[in-house]
Amino acid sequence: MTVFPVAPEAVAGAAASLGTDPTTLADLFRVANSPGFDRWQEQIRRTGGCAHPIRLMGQTVTRDAKTGDILYAYSTEQEPGGMLRVACGNRRASRCPACAWTYAGDTYHLIRAGITGDEQRDVPATVRDHPRVFATLTAPSFGPVHNRPDTGRCRCGTRHADGDPALGTALDPERYDYAGAALWNNHAGDLWRRFTIYLRRELAARAGLTQTELKEVCRVSFGKVAEFQKRGAVHFHAVMRLDGPDGPGTAPPAWATVALLDDATKAAESTGAIDTPVYCKACRGTGHHLHYHQPSSALSRCTTCRGTRVREDFAQLDIPEHTRRLMAACAELQPFYPDRQLTRWAHMLGFRGHFSTKSRRYSTTLGALRQIRADYRAHQERRERGLSEDLDDTEGSTLVLAHWTYAGQGHTPGESWLAASIARDIRLNRETARDALTDLQDMGEWDD
């Protein structure tokens, strides 16, 4: 391989055209001219373009449990840099867009399987006939914010364009209940749990049954995702479904209708609440209710106890003022709610729950979806290496000996640029394929 020297001014010009800095571009050239660059690209493609892959060193050997013959062997010695790169699996798009996108795709298939069924994932197609509703549980108002109403004109008198950074921010930051918003986010998971408890109670009451009797004839299944609104408040989208006592494979009783489920859902949403103690002495209260409709006035009075040090610390962050105030509220409320870990979760605006949850028998699992992907990649690897794809992986038939060592995490600047490009290509290709499949289905030329 011949490497040609590149003049510094040429590097600077190329960097400007690519929208990157000369240091990153120089490292990009280094990576592209390194031995095993094609294999490095293949590794990154298999991580989905992960922004912070975990680097491993080691080997694995698979032997036949009866004969001791080697069925499969792999070592990182022949890999670029002597390392294998695997996806970090981070679900936050701010940390790793590629892995977060993969997680979002898995969540989509998990939710969809509970709506339409998926025989390949052991979810019968009959679930599409079960009573179900799509519920949205929204946070209460903590003060007026900039928005885009149907009239088109915000309260501030401006017609905000879509994507305007002012959308969702407080019209009057000094009067906005940032403490209440932070506590809402922090208790959102508890509110959801309480909602599911009340939903079962409401269903049993409408069916004329006790809760124990309800379990014997009907099961409530759900798939739920949490989402931040522009104002920074968490709200939930959920598919609620009624099944028979053994889950999606059994039909619900005749009295289980969409109307009954809808009515019970609305009743549970308006009834469910949690009691939260008030630690702030200035409030001089013993407790308050937190629910889906009305923020407690006691929460806003907690703002009288705010200090200045926390506000100064968050002032150093390059974030919008509305976000900064929400994060500061988390830290300032921590002494009054020591068990809620508000400071620890300030970067999530107080939210400490899961972004997607489901009942046990709603549909498939994220673990099952990941296993399908892992099995596909394993067969793909064997095919590329000329090995048998019919390797017997049943429990007890093989013996796997492996040794792995952590060798670091992340990319160099040039590798990061290339990985981001690979991630964009993968996403574009998959979205193009999805759109093409949708067009075929619309034309009736493709059957699920």
C-alpha positions as CSV (number, residue, x, y, z in Angstrom):
1,M,0.0,0.0,0.0
2,T,1.3,3.4,-0.9
3,V,0.5,6.5,1.2
4,F,0.8,9.9,-0.5
5,P,1.7,12.9,1.6
6,V,-1.1,15.6,1.8
7,A,-0.3,19.3,2.0
8,P,-1.7,21.0,5.2
9,E,-3.6,23.6,3.0
10,A,-5.2,20.7,1.1
11,V,-6.3,19.1,4.4
12,A,-7.8,22.4,5.5
13,G,-9.7,22.9,2.2
14,A,-11.1,19.3,2.3
15,A,-12.1,19.8,6.0
16,A,-14.0,22.9,5.1
17,S,-15.8,21.1,2.2
18,L,-16.8,18.2,4.5
19,G,-17.9,20.4,7.3
20,T,-15.3,19.1,9.8
21,D,-12.1,20.3,11.4
22,P,-8.5,19.6,10.0
23,T,-7.6,17.4,13.0
24,T,-10.6,15.1,12.4
25,L,-9.9,15.0,8.7
26,A,-6.3,14.1,9.2
27,D,-7.3,11.3,11.5
28,L,-9.9,10.2,8.9
29,F,-7.1,9.8,6.4
30,R,-5.1,7.8,8.9
31,V,-8.0,5.4,9.5
32,A,-8.7,5.0,5.8
33,N,-5.0,4.1,5.1
34,S,-4.7,1.7,8.0
35,P,-4.5,-2.1,7.4
36,G,-7.8,-3.8,7.7
37,F,-9.9,-0.7,7.0
38,D,-12.5,-2.7,5.1
39,R,-12.9,-5.1,8.1
40,W,-13.1,-2.1,10.4
41,Q,-16.0,-0.7,8.4
42,E,-17.7,-4.1,8.5
43,Q,-17.4,-4.1,12.3
44,I,-18.9,-0.7,12.5
45,R,-21.8,-1.6,10.2
46,R,-22.6,-4.6,12.4
47,T,-22.8,-2.2,15.4
48,G,-25.3,-0.1,13.4
49,G,-22.8,2.8,13.3
50,C,-22.5,2.9,17.1
51,A,-21.0,6.2,18.3
52,H,-19.3,4.7,21.4
53,P,-18.6,1.0,20.6
54,I,-17.1,-1.2,23.3
55,R,-13.7,-2.7,22.3
56,L,-13.0,-6.3,23.3
57,M,-10.0,-8.6,23.0
58,G,-10.2,-12.4,23.3
59,Q,-11.3,-15.6,21.6
60,T,-14.1,-18.1,21.7
61,V,-14.2,-21.8,20.7
62,T,-17.3,-23.9,20.3
63,R,-16.8,-27.7,20.6
64,D,-19.2,-30.6,20.1
65,A,-20.1,-31.8,23.6
66,K,-19.9,-35.5,22.7
67,T,-16.9,-35.7,20.4
68,G,-14.9,-32.7,21.4
69,D,-14.5,-31.6,17.8
70,I,-14.1,-27.9,17.2
71,L,-17.2,-26.6,15.5
72,Y,-16.4,-22.9,15.5
73,A,-13.4,-20.8,16.5
74,Y,-12.9,-17.1,16.6
75,S,-10.1,-14.8,17.8
76,T,-9.6,-11.0,17.7
77,E,-6.0,-11.4,16.7
78,Q,-6.8,-10.9,13.0
79,E,-9.1,-8.0,13.6
80,P,-8.1,-4.4,13.0
81,G,-6.1,-3.3,16.0
82,G,-6.6,-6.8,17.5
83,M,-10.0,-5.8,18.8
84,L,-13.7,-6.6,18.2
85,R,-16.1,-3.7,18.4
86,V,-19.6,-4.2,19.8
87,A,-22.5,-1.8,20.1
88,C,-22.7,0.1,23.4
89,G,-26.5,-0.3,23.6
90,N,-27.2,3.1,25.1
91,R,-30.8,4.1,24.7
92,R,-30.3,7.8,24.8
93,A,-30.0,9.5,21.4
94,S,-27.9,12.3,22.9
95,R,-25.2,9.6,23.7
96,C,-25.5,7.2,20.8
97,P,-28.1,8.0,18.0
98,A,-27.5,4.7,16.3
99,C,-28.1,2.4,19.3
100,A,-31.1,4.6,20.4
101,W,-32.6,4.2,16.9
102,T,-32.2,0.5,17.1
103,Y,-33.9,0.5,20.5
104,A,-36.7,2.6,19.1
105,G,-37.1,0.1,16.3
106,D,-37.3,-2.8,18.7
107,T,-39.9,-1.0,20.8
108,Y,-41.9,-0.3,17.6
109,H,-42.0,-4.0,16.8
110,L,-42.8,-4.9,20.4
111,I,-45.8,-2.5,20.5
112,R,-47.0,-3.4,17.0
113,A,-46.9,-7.2,17.8
114,G,-49.4,-6.5,20.6
115,I,-51.8,-4.8,18.2
116,T,-51.7,-6.9,15.1
117,G,-50.1,-10.1,16.3
118,D,-46.8,-11.6,15.1
119,E,-46.8,-15.4,14.6
120,Q,-43.0,-15.4,14.2
121,R,-42.7,-14.0,17.7
122,D,-45.4,-16.2,19.2
123,V,-48.1,-13.6,19.4
124,P,-51.3,-14.9,17.8
125,A,-53.0,-12.8,15.1
126,T,-56.2,-13.1,17.1
127,V,-55.1,-10.3,19.4
128,R,-56.2,-7.8,16.8
129,D,-59.8,-8.8,17.6
130,H,-59.4,-8.2,21.4
131,P,-60.8,-5.0,22.9
132,R,-58.1,-2.4,23.0
133,V,-57.8,1.4,23.4
134,F,-54.9,3.9,22.8
135,A,-54.6,6.1,25.8
136,T,-52.5,9.3,26.3
137,L,-51.9,10.4,29.9
138,T,-50.7,14.0,29.9
139,A,-49.2,16.1,32.6
140,P,-51.2,18.9,34.2
141,S,-50.4,22.6,33.5
142,F,-47.5,24.1,35.4
143,G,-48.0,27.5,33.7
144,P,-48.7,29.0,30.2
145,V,-46.0,28.2,27.6
146,H,-45.4,29.3,24.0
147,N,-47.4,27.1,21.7
148,R,-49.1,26.8,18.3
149,P,-52.8,26.7,19.0
150,D,-55.4,26.1,16.3
151,T,-55.9,29.8,15.9
152,G,-52.2,30.0,14.9
153,R,-51.3,32.8,17.3
154,C,-49.6,32.2,20.6
155,R,-50.6,34.0,23.8
156,C,-47.5,36.1,23.3
157,G,-49.0,37.4,20.0
158,T,-46.5,35.6,17.8
159,R,-47.2,32.9,15.2
160,H,-44.5,30.5,16.0
161,A,-43.0,28.4,13.2
162,D,-42.6,24.7,13.6
163,G,-39.3,24.1,15.2
164,D,-39.1,27.5,16.9
165,P,-36.9,27.1,20.0
166,A,-39.3,29.2,22.0
167,L,-42.1,26.5,21.7
168,G,-42.7,24.9,25.1
169,T,-40.9,27.5,27.1
170,A,-42.6,29.5,29.8
171,L,-44.3,32.7,29.0
172,D,-43.5,34.0,32.4
173,P,-40.5,32.0,33.8
174,E,-40.8,33.7,37.2
175,R,-44.3,32.4,37.7
176,Y,-43.9,29.0,36.0
177,D,-44.1,26.1,38.5
178,Y,-40.7,24.5,37.8
179,A,-40.8,22.7,41.1
180,G,-44.1,21.1,40.3
181,A,-42.9,20.1,36.8
182,A,-39.7,18.5,38.3
183,L,-41.7,16.6,40.9
184,W,-44.3,15.5,38.3
185,N,-41.5,13.9,36.1
186,N,-39.9,12.3,39.2
187,H,-43.2,10.7,40.3
188,A,-44.5,9.9,36.8
189,G,-43.5,6.2,37.1
190,D,-45.3,5.9,40.4
191,L,-48.4,7.5,38.9
192,W,-48.4,5.0,36.1
193,R,-48.2,2.1,38.5
194,R,-51.1,3.5,40.5
195,F,-53.1,4.0,37.3
196,T,-52.8,0.3,36.4
197,I,-54.0,-0.6,39.9
198,Y,-57.0,1.6,39.6
199,L,-57.7,0.4,36.0
200,R,-58.1,-3.2,37.2
201,R,-60.4,-2.0,40.1
202,E,-62.6,0.0,37.6
203,L,-62.8,-3.0,35.3
204,A,-63.8,-5.3,38.1
205,A,-66.5,-2.9,39.3
206,R,-68.0,-2.5,35.8
207,A,-68.0,-6.3,35.3
208,G,-69.7,-6.8,38.7
209,L,-66.7,-8.9,39.9
210,T,-64.1,-8.8,42.6
211,Q,-60.5,-8.2,41.5
212,T,-59.7,-11.9,42.3
213,E,-62.6,-13.0,40.1
214,L,-61.5,-10.7,37.4
215,K,-58.1,-12.4,37.2
216,E,-59.8,-15.7,36.6
217,V,-61.6,-14.6,33.5
218,C,-59.8,-11.5,32.1
219,R,-56.3,-10.1,31.9
220,V,-55.3,-6.5,31.3
221,S,-52.3,-6.2,29.0
222,F,-50.5,-3.0,28.0
223,G,-47.5,-1.6,26.2
224,K,-46.5,1.9,27.2
225,V,-43.9,4.4,26.1
226,A,-43.0,7.7,27.8
227,E,-42.2,10.9,25.9
228,F,-41.1,14.4,26.8
229,Q,-43.3,17.2,25.6
230,K,-41.6,20.4,24.4
231,R,-42.2,22.0,27.8
232,G,-40.1,19.2,29.4
233,A,-43.0,17.3,31.0
234,V,-43.3,13.5,30.6
235,H,-46.5,12.0,29.3
236,F,-47.4,8.5,28.4
237,H,-48.8,6.8,25.3
238,A,-50.2,3.3,26.0
239,V,-52.1,0.5,24.2
240,M,-54.5,-1.1,26.7
241,R,-55.8,-4.5,25.8
242,L,-58.2,-7.1,27.3
243,D,-57.2,-10.8,27.0
244,G,-58.5,-14.0,28.3
245,P,-57.1,-15.4,31.6
246,D,-54.0,-17.0,29.9
247,G,-53.0,-13.9,27.9
248,P,-53.2,-13.1,24.2
249,G,-53.8,-16.7,23.1
250,T,-57.2,-16.8,24.8
251,A,-60.3,-14.7,24.1
252,P,-61.6,-12.3,26.6
253,P,-65.2,-12.7,28.1
254,A,-68.1,-11.4,26.1
255,W,-68.7,-8.5,28.5
256,A,-65.2,-7.2,27.8
257,T,-65.8,-4.5,25.2
258,V,-64.0,-1.5,23.8
259,A,-66.6,0.8,25.4
260,L,-66.1,-0.8,28.8
261,L,-62.3,-0.6,28.6
262,D,-62.5,3.0,27.4
263,D,-64.8,4.0,30.3
264,A,-62.6,2.2,32.9
265,T,-59.5,3.8,31.5
266,K,-60.9,7.3,31.8
267,A,-62.1,6.6,35.3
268,A,-58.7,5.2,36.4
269,E,-56.9,8.2,34.9
270,S,-59.0,10.7,36.8
271,T,-58.9,8.7,40.1
272,G,-55.3,7.6,40.4
273,A,-53.2,9.7,42.6
274,I,-50.2,9.4,45.0
275,D,-49.6,11.0,48.3
276,T,-46.2,12.7,48.6
277,P,-44.8,14.2,51.8
278,V,-43.7,17.8,51.8
279,Y,-40.3,18.2,53.4
280,C,-40.0,22.0,52.8
281,K,-40.6,23.8,56.1
282,A,-41.7,26.9,54.3
283,C,-44.7,25.0,53.0
284,R,-45.8,24.1,56.5
285,G,-47.8,21.2,55.1
286,T,-48.0,17.5,55.9
287,G,-48.6,16.2,52.3
288,H,-50.3,16.7,49.0
289,H,-51.8,14.7,46.1
290,L,-50.1,14.5,42.8
291,H,-52.3,13.2,39.9
292,Y,-52.9,13.7,36.2
293,H,-55.0,16.8,36.4
294,Q,-54.1,19.4,39.0
295,P,-50.7,20.4,40.3
296,S,-50.5,21.1,44.0
297,S,-50.1,24.7,45.0
298,A,-47.8,23.4,47.8
299,L,-45.3,22.5,45.1
300,S,-45.0,26.0,43.8
301,R,-44.5,27.4,47.3
302,C,-41.4,25.2,47.6
303,T,-39.7,27.7,45.3
304,T,-39.4,30.1,48.2
305,C,-36.6,28.0,49.6
306,R,-34.4,28.1,46.6
307,G,-30.7,28.9,47.0
308,T,-28.4,30.5,44.6
309,R,-25.5,28.1,44.4
310,V,-27.3,25.4,42.4
311,R,-28.6,28.0,39.9
312,E,-25.0,29.3,39.4
313,D,-23.7,25.7,38.7
314,F,-26.4,25.1,36.0
315,A,-25.7,28.5,34.5
316,Q,-22.5,27.0,33.2
317,L,-24.3,24.5,31.0
318,D,-24.9,25.3,27.3
319,I,-28.7,24.5,27.4
320,P,-31.9,26.5,27.0
321,E,-33.0,28.6,30.0
322,H,-36.2,26.6,30.4
323,T,-34.3,23.4,30.6
324,R,-31.7,24.9,33.0
325,R,-34.5,26.0,35.4
326,L,-36.0,22.5,35.4
327,M,-32.7,21.0,36.2
328,A,-32.0,23.6,38.9
329,A,-35.4,22.8,40.4
330,C,-34.4,19.1,40.7
331,A,-31.3,19.9,42.6
332,E,-32.9,22.5,44.8
333,L,-35.7,20.2,45.8
334,Q,-33.3,17.3,46.7
335,P,-33.0,18.2,50.4
336,F,-36.8,18.2,50.8
337,Y,-37.2,14.8,49.0
338,P,-34.0,12.9,49.9
339,D,-35.3,9.5,48.8
340,R,-36.3,10.7,45.3
341,Q,-32.7,11.2,43.9
342,L,-33.8,14.4,42.1
343,T,-30.2,15.7,41.7
344,R,-29.0,12.4,40.2
345,W,-31.8,12.6,37.6
346,A,-31.6,16.3,36.9
347,H,-30.2,15.6,33.4
348,M,-33.6,13.8,32.8
349,L,-35.5,16.7,34.2
350,G,-36.3,14.5,37.2
351,F,-37.7,11.6,35.3
352,R,-36.3,8.3,36.6
353,G,-38.6,5.8,35.0
354,H,-38.4,3.5,32.0
355,F,-39.2,4.9,28.5
356,S,-41.0,1.8,27.5
357,T,-42.6,-0.9,29.7
358,K,-45.2,-3.6,29.1
359,S,-47.2,-6.1,31.0
360,R,-45.7,-9.6,31.1
361,R,-47.9,-11.1,28.4
362,Y,-48.6,-8.1,26.2
363,S,-46.4,-9.4,23.3
364,T,-42.8,-10.4,22.7
365,T,-39.8,-9.0,24.7
366,L,-36.8,-6.9,23.8
367,G,-34.6,-9.8,24.8
368,A,-36.3,-12.0,22.2
369,L,-35.9,-9.4,19.5
370,R,-32.2,-8.9,20.4
371,Q,-31.7,-12.7,20.3
372,I,-33.2,-12.9,16.8
373,R,-30.8,-10.2,15.6
374,A,-27.8,-12.0,17.4
375,D,-28.7,-15.3,15.7
376,Y,-29.0,-13.7,12.3
377,R,-25.5,-12.1,12.7
378,A,-24.0,-15.4,13.9
379,H,-25.3,-17.2,10.9
380,Q,-24.1,-14.4,8.7
381,E,-20.7,-14.6,10.2
382,R,-20.5,-18.4,9.6
383,R,-21.7,-18.0,6.0
384,E,-19.0,-15.4,5.3
385,R,-16.3,-17.5,6.8
386,G,-17.4,-20.6,4.9
387,L,-18.6,-22.5,8.0
388,S,-21.7,-24.6,8.3
389,E,-24.8,-22.6,9.1
390,D,-26.5,-25.7,10.5
391,L,-24.5,-25.7,13.7
392,D,-26.6,-27.3,16.5
393,D,-27.0,-24.7,19.1
394,T,-29.5,-26.6,21.3
395,E,-28.7,-26.6,25.0
396,G,-26.2,-29.3,26.0
397,S,-25.1,-30.1,22.5
398,T,-22.1,-27.8,22.4
399,L,-19.5,-26.5,24.8
400,V,-18.4,-22.9,24.5
401,L,-15.1,-21.7,25.9
402,A,-14.5,-18.0,25.7
403,H,-12.2,-15.4,27.2
404,W,-12.8,-11.7,26.7
405,T,-10.9,-8.6,28.0
406,Y,-12.2,-5.1,28.0
407,A,-9.9,-2.9,25.8
408,G,-11.7,0.4,25.9
409,Q,-14.6,2.3,24.4
410,G,-15.3,4.9,21.8
411,H,-13.7,6.2,18.6
412,T,-10.9,8.5,17.5
413,P,-12.2,11.8,15.9
414,G,-11.8,10.3,12.4
415,E,-13.5,7.1,13.3
416,S,-16.4,9.0,14.8
417,W,-16.9,10.9,11.6
418,L,-16.9,7.6,9.6
419,A,-19.2,5.8,12.1
420,A,-21.7,8.6,11.9
421,S,-21.7,8.4,8.1
422,I,-22.2,4.7,8.2
423,A,-25.1,5.1,10.7
424,R,-26.7,7.6,8.4
425,D,-26.4,5.3,5.4
426,I,-27.9,2.4,7.3
427,R,-30.8,4.4,8.5
428,L,-31.4,5.9,5.0
429,N,-31.3,2.4,3.4
430,R,-33.7,0.9,5.9
431,E,-36.1,3.8,5.7
432,T,-36.1,3.6,1.9
433,A,-36.8,-0.1,2.1
434,R,-39.6,0.5,4.5
435,D,-41.2,3.1,2.3
436,A,-40.9,0.8,-0.7
437,L,-42.6,-2.0,1.2
438,T,-45.4,0.3,2.3
439,D,-46.0,1.3,-1.3
440,L,-46.2,-2.3,-2.4
441,Q,-48.6,-3.1,0.4
442,D,-50.8,-0.1,-0.6
443,M,-50.8,-1.4,-4.2
444,G,-51.8,-4.9,-2.9
445,E,-48.6,-6.4,-4.3
446,W,-47.2,-7.6,-1.0
447,D,-49.0,-9.6,1.7
448,D,-47.9,-9.6,5.3
